[in-house]
Amino acid sequence: MKFVCDQEKLLKEISNANDFTAQRNSLTVLGSIYLCLEGNSLTIKSTDQKMGYVSCIEVSGEEDGTTTVMGTKFLDIIKNLPSGVIRFSEEDRLLKISTENAKVNFKIVTADASAFPVIDIPSSDMFFTVAQKDLTDMINQVSFAVSDDESKFAMNGALFEKNEGSVTMVATDGRRLSYIERKNDSVIPDFSPITIPSKFLSIIKKSSVNEGSFNVCITDSSIFIKNGDSVLFSNLIKNEFPAYRRVIPQSLSKSCIVNRKELEEAIKRVSILVENKFKKIILDFSENTLTVYTQNNDLGEGKQVLECSYSGENVVCAMNYMYLLDPIRVMESESVNISFNEASRPFVVKPEPERDYLHVIMPMNLN
């Protein structure tokens, strides 16, 4: 294998590919990046057998070949080379890497590519389009609600399902739930609801530029995202996602509308003196006033009074402040609507005016 390539061009692809290697087992084939040169086309692959990456870039090819190289070390080398043209050649299980003027040289051990797992990409006619911005918005609205408790495996990702003329994404950790339903103008083939692992959600978001479209393919066990000349894929979570619709309250009698930025700043201030273990703050709803404060504890007290639109009986509840802060941070509205029936029942937090997403939060015990 021999080829010449621009350092910045290759760095981007190797950096992406390395996200999909089994980095804790860097000496195995799953910690390696696969390189295949055919003419002037360099194919780059990586997988940890749960997720994977396939990309193709144009280089100046001199001698075709196939090999694998340790992902983390290969990335470190490429990252630290000067910008410009880089020459690569493999000989006797060593990949030689040098700058055009040959002042910088590396040799890194390679391995037989025949042991690298076979990666099958579905045919182009199996893909449908979703706007990058829409998919990124959906991930932004729900990803923080994904459970990180590995014993709740079914909740370690976000549900993605097709409706009539729209798609829905939902995440929950059992104490909160985030929901968004986004209209989609393109034709989407029918598919059963799937659960996308949280790590892959982060990778999709990282690869998005919020312009153009992703091409998406969903099979019985995997999801594929085609972005330009790259394909990202992941296994799906097989466990059945909770029946989330019964968790979303349908009728709420009380509603508080408050400036979103002011509420965010109040929560940040008051939370300075919150105990880290429970993250509990108190919300006191009274006539056109919302008071955010901490209970007495060994650290002291914090309180802020906010003007709001609220009428009705006085209601005091306790809440994990992160459960409230996470959704209001990603809302794109001037005001937020906090709706509920009573202090011990689920609260619904949504933008004002209403949009296509909402968040359900279970309150904590006051005492």
C-alpha positions in Angstrom: 0.0 0.0 0.0 1.3 3.4 -1.0 -0.5 6.7 -1.2 -0.2 10.5 -0.6 -2.8 12.5 1.2 -3.4 15.9 2.8 -2.9 15.8 6.6 -6.0 17.8 7.5 -8.3 15.8 5.2 -7.1 12.4 6.6 -7.1 13.7 10.2 -10.9 14.4 10.1 -11.7 10.9 8.9 -9.3 9.1 11.3 -10.7 11.2 14.2 -14.2 10.2 13.2 -13.3 6.6 12.8 -11.5 6.4 16.1 -14.8 7.2 17.9 -16.0 3.8 16.9 -13.1 1.7 18.0 -13.0 -0.4 21.1 -10.4 1.9 22.7 -10.1 -0.1 26.0 -8.9 -3.0 23.8 -6.6 -1.0 21.6 -4.4 -4.0 20.8 -7.2 -6.1 19.3 -8.6 -5.8 15.8 -11.6 -3.9 17.3 -9.2 -1.2 18.4 -7.9 -0.9 14.9 -8.8 1.2 11.9 -9.1 -0.6 8.6 -7.5 1.0 5.5 -8.2 -0.2 1.9 -6.6 1.6 -1.1 -8.0 1.0 -4.5 -6.7 3.4 -7.2 -7.2 6.9 -5.8 -9.9 5.8 -3.3 -9.1 5.1 0.4 -11.8 3.3 2.3 -11.6 3.8 6.1 -13.6 1.5 8.5 -13.8 1.0 12.2 -16.2 -0.9 14.6 -16.4 -2.1 18.2 -19.1 -4.6 17.0 -21.8 -2.4 18.5 -21.3 0.7 16.4 -19.2 1.4 13.3 -18.0 3.8 10.7 -17.3 3.6 7.0 -15.9 6.4 4.9 -14.2 6.9 1.5 -11.9 9.7 0.6 -9.9 10.6 -2.5 -6.1 10.3 -2.2 -3.2 10.0 -4.7 -2.8 6.3 -4.9 0.4 4.6 -5.9 0.0 0.9 -4.9 -3.2 -0.7 -3.8 -3.4 -2.6 -0.5 -5.3 -3.3 2.6 -4.2 -3.2 6.3 -5.3 -2.3 9.8 -3.5 0.0 12.2 -4.0 0.8 15.9 -6.6 3.5 16.0 -5.5 5.6 19.0 -1.8 5.7 18.1 -2.5 6.3 14.4 -4.8 9.2 15.3 -2.1 10.7 17.6 0.5 10.5 14.9 -1.7 12.2 12.2 -2.8 14.8 14.7 0.7 15.8 15.5 2.1 16.0 12.0 2.5 19.4 10.3 -0.2 20.4 7.8 0.5 19.6 4.2 1.1 16.5 2.1 1.8 13.2 4.0 3.2 10.1 2.4 2.2 6.6 3.5 3.7 3.2 2.5 3.4 -0.2 4.1 6.2 -2.8 4.1 6.9 -5.8 6.3 3.9 -5.0 8.6 5.0 -1.5 9.2 3.2 1.6 7.9 5.7 4.3 7.2 4.5 7.8 7.6 6.5 10.8 6.5 6.1 14.5 5.6 6.8 15.6 2.0 10.3 16.9 3.0 10.9 13.7 5.0 11.9 15.7 8.1 9.3 13.9 10.1 9.0 10.1 10.0 7.0 7.5 11.9 6.7 3.7 11.6 3.6 2.1 13.1 3.0 -1.7 13.3 0.1 -3.0 11.2 -1.9 -6.2 11.2 -3.5 -8.5 8.7 -6.8 -7.0 7.5 -8.5 -10.4 7.0 -9.4 -10.5 10.7 -11.3 -7.3 10.5 -15.1 -7.8 10.9 -17.2 -7.7 7.7 -19.3 -4.6 7.5 -22.4 -4.7 5.2 -24.0 -1.4 4.2 -27.6 -1.6 3.0 -28.3 -0.6 -0.6 -29.1 3.0 -1.3 -32.8 2.3 -2.0 -33.3 1.3 1.6 -32.5 4.8 2.9 -34.9 7.7 3.5 -34.1 11.3 4.2 -34.4 13.3 7.4 -33.3 17.0 7.7 -30.1 17.2 9.8 -31.5 20.1 11.8 -34.7 18.2 12.6 -32.9 15.1 13.9 -30.4 17.2 15.8 -33.2 19.2 17.4 -34.9 16.0 18.5 -31.7 14.6 20.0 -31.1 17.9 21.8 -34.6 17.8 23.4 -34.4 14.3 24.8 -30.8 13.1 25.2 -30.3 14.4 28.7 -33.3 12.3 29.9 -31.7 9.0 28.8 -31.0 6.8 31.8 -27.4 6.1 32.6 -28.4 3.2 34.9 -27.2 0.1 33.1 -29.7 -2.0 35.0 -32.4 -0.1 33.1 -31.1 -1.2 29.8 -34.3 -0.4 27.9 -34.0 3.2 29.0 -30.3 3.5 27.9 -31.3 5.1 24.7 -34.1 7.1 23.0 -37.2 5.7 21.3 -37.6 6.7 17.7 -40.9 5.9 15.9 -42.8 6.9 12.8 -46.3 8.5 12.9 -48.5 9.7 10.1 -46.5 12.6 8.6 -44.1 12.9 11.5 -41.5 11.2 13.6 -41.3 11.0 17.4 -38.3 10.7 19.8 -38.7 10.0 23.5 -36.3 9.4 26.4 -36.9 8.6 30.1 -34.9 7.6 33.1 -38.0 6.7 35.2 -38.1 10.1 37.0 -38.4 12.3 34.0 -39.5 12.0 30.4 -38.7 14.1 27.3 -40.8 14.0 24.2 -40.7 15.6 20.7 -42.8 15.0 17.6 -41.4 16.6 14.5 -43.3 16.8 11.1 -41.4 15.3 8.2 -42.2 16.2 4.6 -40.2 13.4 3.0 -41.5 9.9 2.4 -40.6 7.6 5.3 -41.1 3.8 4.9 -42.9 2.0 7.8 -40.7 0.7 10.5 -41.3 -0.6 14.0 -40.4 1.7 16.9 -36.6 1.4 17.7 -34.4 2.4 20.6 -31.2 4.2 19.7 -28.3 3.9 22.2 -27.3 7.2 23.9 -23.7 7.1 22.7 -24.9 6.9 19.1 -27.2 9.8 19.6 -24.2 11.9 20.7 -22.2 10.8 17.6 -25.1 11.7 15.3 -25.2 15.1 16.9 -21.5 15.6 16.6 -21.6 14.7 12.9 -24.4 17.1 12.1 -23.9 20.5 10.6 -27.6 21.4 10.9 -27.9 21.8 7.1 -29.0 19.4 4.4 -30.2 15.9 5.2 -29.1 12.6 6.7 -30.0 9.5 4.8 -31.3 6.9 7.3 -31.9 3.2 7.0 -33.5 1.1 9.8 -33.3 -2.7 9.9 -34.5 -5.2 12.5 -31.3 -4.8 14.5 -29.4 -1.7 13.3 -29.7 2.0 12.3 -27.5 3.4 9.5 -26.9 7.2 9.0 -25.4 8.2 5.7 -23.8 11.7 5.7 -22.0 12.6 2.5 -19.4 9.9 1.8 -19.6 8.5 5.4 -21.9 5.9 6.9 -22.4 5.6 10.7 -24.2 2.7 12.1 -25.2 1.2 15.5 -26.9 -1.8 16.9 -30.3 -1.1 18.4 -31.4 -1.7 22.0 -33.6 -4.8 21.9 -35.4 -4.4 25.2 -38.9 -3.0 24.9 -39.1 0.7 25.7 -41.6 1.7 28.5 -45.1 2.6 27.5 -44.4 6.3 27.6 -47.8 7.7 26.5 -49.5 6.8 29.8 -46.9 8.8 31.7 -47.8 12.1 29.9 -50.6 13.9 31.8 -53.5 14.7 29.5 -55.4 17.2 31.7 -53.7 19.8 34.0 -55.5 22.3 36.1 -52.7 24.7 37.1 -50.3 26.6 34.9 -47.4 29.0 35.6 -45.8 31.0 32.8 -42.4 32.5 33.6 -39.6 34.1 31.7 -37.3 31.2 30.7 -34.0 33.0 31.1 -34.9 34.4 34.5 -35.9 31.0 35.7 -32.7 29.4 34.4 -30.6 32.0 36.2 -32.6 31.7 39.4 -32.1 27.9 39.5 -28.3 28.3 38.9 -28.0 30.8 41.7 -30.1 28.9 44.2 -28.4 25.5 43.4 -25.1 26.8 44.6 -26.2 25.8 48.1 -28.0 22.6 47.1 -26.8 19.3 48.5 -25.1 17.4 45.6 -26.6 14.1 46.5 -30.3 15.0 46.1 -30.1 18.3 44.1 -33.4 19.4 45.7 -34.8 22.8 45.3 -38.2 24.1 46.4 -40.7 25.8 44.0 -43.4 27.9 45.7 -46.3 28.9 43.3 -48.4 31.8 44.6 -50.5 34.6 42.9 -48.3 35.9 40.1 -45.1 34.9 42.0 -42.8 31.9 41.8 -40.2 31.6 44.6 -37.2 29.3 44.0 -35.3 28.4 47.1 -33.3 25.8 49.0 -34.4 24.2 52.3 -32.4 24.8 55.5 -29.3 22.7 55.5 -25.8 22.8 56.8 -24.6 24.9 53.9 -27.1 27.8 54.3 -30.0 29.1 52.2 -30.6 30.6 48.8 -33.8 32.2 47.4 -35.0 34.2 44.4 -38.5 35.5 43.8 -39.7 35.7 40.1 -42.7 37.4 38.6 -44.9 35.0 36.7 -48.4 34.5 35.4 -50.1 32.2 37.9 -53.5 32.2 39.7 -55.0 29.7 42.0 -54.1 28.1 45.3 -50.6 28.2 46.8 -48.6 25.1 45.9 -45.2 24.2 47.2 -43.2 21.3 45.6 -39.7 19.9 45.7 -37.8 19.1 42.5 -34.4 17.9 41.3 -33.1 21.1 39.9 -31.2 19.4 37.1 -34.5 17.9 35.9 -35.9 21.4 35.4 -32.7 23.1 34.3 -31.9 20.5 31.5 -35.1 21.1 29.5 -35.3 24.9 29.9 -31.7 25.2 28.6 -32.6 23.7 25.3 -35.9 25.5 24.8 -36.2 28.1 22.1 -38.7 30.4 23.6 -38.9 33.5 25.8 -41.2 31.9 28.4 -41.7 28.5 29.9 -45.0 27.0 30.9 -45.0 24.7 34.1 -48.3 22.9 34.4 -49.5 20.5 37.1 -52.4 19.3 39.2 -50.9 19.0 42.6 -47.5 19.0 44.3 -47.0 15.2 44.4 -48.1 14.5 40.8 -46.1 14.8 37.5 -45.3 18.3 36.2 -45.2 19.2 32.5 -42.7 21.7 31.3 -43.0 23.1 27.8 -42.2 26.3 25.9 -44.6 29.2 25.8 -46.0 29.5 23.1 -46.3 25.8 22.7 -44.2 23.9 20.2 -43.7 20.3 19.3 -41.9 19.1 22.5 -42.5 18.8 26.2 -40.9 17.4 29.3 -42.5 15.5 32.2 -40.9 15.7 35.7 -41.8 13.7 38.8 -41.5 15.9 41.9 -39.5 14.9 45.0 -40.8 14.5 48.6 -40.8 17.9 50.4 -39.4 16.4 53.6 
